[in-house]
Amino acid sequence: MNTAVSDPLATEQHPELSALQTGHPDFADLYAEHSQAIYYLALRLLSDPHRAEDATHDVFLRAFRSYDRFRGDSSPRTWLYRIAINHCRNLQQSWNQRHLVTNADDAIWESTPSQADSPLRALESKELGQRIQKTLDALPDEYRLLLLLIADQELTYQQIAALTDQSPDAVRGKLHRARKAFAVHFQQFS
Amino acid sequence: MKKHELKSQQQKQETEQQAAQQASHTQAELEFASVEELLRHDARQNLVPPQVSDRLEQSLKDTPIPPPLPWWKRILGP
């Protein structure tokens, strides 16, 4: 089970975000608390900082429009993630129609010696972000999404399962393969 | 004697240089115990650009605040 831990990227590092004037005071707090997580998800799903900015803007605008309908059945974080995932999927579909992407095959990772349990080493540099992006881009969409969600310490396996419409056990199994696939590709792109 | 001193000084310099190179290499190398840890590090390097909140604020100004839902819709859903 993943323990919920407060997000180190929340408000205190972004004092300017709390200045957002919305007429809905709670909404400014919502933005300050969750915008970093939504932006990072969009950045790594869409592989483009400008599109990630647009997506973050659009996700929060949608959230604002339906804020009164948010009944608190899920946490605000998962509610926003759901909007973000759907939004990014829509964008990717239209994007992929023009830029066909072939996903790598599970068999390649299975036949490669396991490196999932070894530590990942990298030199601190501007290229590290590009290397991470390349690695994520080489994975099937589902693996990429699961890894990005599990990296958020505020989410539990149950919440990830609900967000991706599958059981927590299925999430655990796929994450095991996703970590292995990531390690293999990360090594290749060194 | 002098030759010996020069040689040992040169050796010392070389050792120091190697140590410095090694130190800078170790400092720059990062190690992550898991993919999650690596991604969290990456997230900290990619903060939301401040212009997003500016744009959002502008868009929200143009968006009327939706009227609150009646209590029965809040309970039963829209």
HADDOCK unambig.tbl for C-alpha pairs under 7 A between the chains (distance, minus, plus):
assign (segid A and resid 17 and name CA) (segid B and resid 53 and name CA) 6.38 0.50 0.50
assign (segid A and resid 20 and name CA) (segid B and resid 53 and name CA) 6.52 0.50 0.50
assign (segid A and resid 20 and name CA) (segid B and resid 57 and name CA) 6.10 0.50 0.50
assign (segid A and resid 21 and name CA) (segid B and resid 57 and name CA) 6.28 0.50 0.50
assign (segid A and resid 22 and name CA) (segid B and resid 57 and name CA) 6.60 0.50 0.50
assign (segid A and resid 22 and name CA) (segid B and resid 60 and name CA) 6.29 0.50 0.50
assign (segid A and resid 36 and name CA) (segid B and resid 47 and name CA) 6.27 0.50 0.50
assign (segid A and resid 36 and name CA) (segid B and resid 48 and name CA) 5.62 0.50 0.50
assign (segid A and resid 39 and name CA) (segid B and resid 48 and name CA) 6.05 0.50 0.50
assign (segid A and resid 40 and name CA) (segid B and resid 43 and name CA) 6.01 0.50 0.50
assign (segid A and resid 40 and name CA) (segid B and resid 46 and name CA) 6.89 0.50 0.50
assign (segid A and resid 53 and name CA) (segid B and resid 52 and name CA) 6.18 0.50 0.50
assign (segid A and resid 57 and name CA) (segid B and resid 52 and name CA) 6.07 0.50 0.50
assign (segid A and resid 57 and name CA) (segid B and resid 56 and name CA) 5.69 0.50 0.50
assign (segid A and resid 61 and name CA) (segid B and resid 56 and name CA) 6.96 0.50 0.50
assign (segid A and resid 65 and name CA) (segid B and resid 66 and name CA) 6.57 0.50 0.50
assign (segid A and resid 68 and name CA) (segid B and resid 68 and name CA) 6.14 0.50 0.50
assign (segid A and resid 68 and name CA) (segid B and resid 69 and name CA) 6.59 0.50 0.50
assign (segid A and resid 69 and name CA) (segid B and resid 74 and name CA) 6.88 0.50 0.50
assign (segid A and resid 71 and name CA) (segid B and resid 74 and name CA) 6.74 0.50 0.50
assign (segid A and resid 119 and name CA) (segid B and resid 31 and name CA) 6.30 0.50 0.50
assign (segid A and resid 119 and name CA) (segid B and resid 32 and name CA) 5.42 0.50 0.50
assign (segid A and resid 119 and name CA) (segid B and resid 33 and name CA) 4.54 0.50 0.50
assign (segid A and resid 119 and name CA) (segid B and resid 34 and name CA) 6.23 0.50 0.50
assign (segid A and resid 120 and name CA) (segid B and resid 31 and name CA) 5.67 0.50 0.50
assign (segid A and resid 120 and name CA) (segid B and resid 32 and name CA) 5.03 0.50 0.50
assign (segid A and resid 120 and name CA) (segid B and resid 33 and name CA) 6.41 0.50 0.50
assign (segid A and resid 120 and name CA) (segid B and resid 34 and name CA) 6.75 0.50 0.50
assign (segid A and resid 121 and name CA) (segid B and resid 29 and name CA) 6.88 0.50 0.50
assign (segid A and resid 121 and name CA) (segid B and resid 30 and name CA) 5.67 0.50 0.50
assign (segid A and resid 121 and name CA) (segid B and resid 31 and name CA) 4.52 0.50 0.50
assign (segid A and resid 121 and name CA) (segid B and resid 32 and name CA) 6.33 0.50 0.50
assign (segid A and resid 122 and name CA) (segid B and resid 29 and name CA) 5.70 0.50 0.50
assign (segid A and resid 122 and name CA) (segid B and resid 30 and name CA) 5.29 0.50 0.50
assign (segid A and resid 122 and name CA) (segid B and resid 31 and name CA) 6.52 0.50 0.50
assign (segid A and resid 123 and name CA) (segid B and resid 28 and name CA) 5.49 0.50 0.50
assign (segid A and resid 123 and name CA) (segid B and resid 29 and name CA) 4.33 0.50 0.50
assign (segid A and resid 123 and name CA) (segid B and resid 30 and name CA) 5.73 0.50 0.50
assign (segid A and resid 124 and name CA) (segid B and resid 28 and name CA) 5.41 0.50 0.50
assign (segid A and resid 124 and name CA) (segid B and resid 29 and name CA) 6.05 0.50 0.50
assign (segid A and resid 124 and name CA) (segid B and resid 30 and name CA) 6.29 0.50 0.50
assign (segid A and resid 129 and name CA) (segid B and resid 42 and name CA) 6.52 0.50 0.50
assign (segid A and resid 147 and name CA) (segid B and resid 36 and name CA) 6.94 0.50 0.50
assign (segid A and resid 150 and name CA) (segid B and resid 36 and name CA) 6.75 0.50 0.50
assign (segid A and resid 151 and name CA) (segid B and resid 36 and name CA) 4.40 0.50 0.50
assign (segid A and resid 151 and name CA) (segid B and resid 39 and name CA) 6.26 0.50 0.50
assign (segid A and resid 151 and name CA) (segid B and resid 40 and name CA) 6.17 0.50 0.50
assign (segid A and resid 179 and name CA) (segid B and resid 35 and name CA) 6.47 0.50 0.50
